[in-house]
Amino acid sequence: VAVYELFQWTYISVLQTRTQTWPSYQNKKSFLKLVDQLPTGPKWVCELISTPGDMNGPAGKSNKTKELKLWICNPLTCVQELIGNPVFKEDIAYALEKVYTDIEGKSCHYDEMWTSDWWWEMQRRLPEGATIVPVILMSDKTQLSRFKGDKNTWPVYLSIGNISKHVRHQPTHHVSVLIGYLPASKLDLREDNSVAGQQLFHYCMKRLLKPLVAAGENGINVICADGLVHHIFLIMAAYIGDHPEQCLIARCAQNCCPKCLVHVNEREVNWQFLLQNPTDTIHMLHAQASGHYPPRFFAEGLQPIFSPFWADLPHCNIFLAITANILHQLHQGIFKNHLKKWCCSLANWKELDTHFQAMPVYSGQHHFKDGISKIKQWTGGEHKQLQHVFIGAL
């Protein structure tokens, strides 16, 4: 009876809709026009970049210029949407904090970004009443197809450190916003395409982050998620990327450290080396460009990129902003390529697989029922699960 009544109500409602209610569009074209009028996020702009070639053609003339596309979404507008989103009202911090683990206040506890010493140092530089918005940038050159063709894409993402990390790390909250697509061309028209590619990267990043320069120097007034107007200053605090991109940002060779002054032959020494100074590095680049050729330029493995994108960003220490690459340096570097390989070379693979198979099943923990010797393609999540039980298996 209930199913019959539901069918009867639906039938009558459909008849009333057909006779009384008419859609506001007549065809597909008018419907799409109405869809385009809906409120959207920040607008995208495509800029064309001309890259002239320097290789001589058959007639002795330079090859034609190549037009590359740079897709830009205003990062300032993206930050305004993030910090003004009422969904994150309970998870946004506007002021710095000091957290201690003891009553005497001698042992600091660092958890969220607003508890860091960096935030306190930036707050001393800015005028009273300023609200710091730490900008977190992420980029990764990605291959689109493995089977056919060599199509690549180079997305750049943005997030802010005011939002709590447990919300920022969840992809479903969409806290990481896409702000641009860098051209991923091989620049075949240039003879030294490696240096030309690095120069193109820094030029595009400088064009992409241009709105952050004035916002970091003078600040802007923004209505935030708490309903109040804050005078915010946008400062780049972190840049997340793999090791090749870290070296590209720091303009150094890939066998050098992108953060500190350690020599290539001393990277395995257990010492603490000083971080690179961005001011000294810029002066050295200017000296190299003007023909003075400082000896440190080649000793530190620097590349001839005389206008890095981070040079104009206010209060930005790029060498402090480069973060550790957890996947490649920790999970696949230290653990997989060193610790696991050393331990497995000392132990018997067959016996080690037996230990993993004998482990009881536990909720939330991956069970390696076939052992680990047959796994060819490892992911970061599998490495983390293996690290939980590796000592026990040994």
Disulfide bonds with the S-S distance in Angstrom:
none
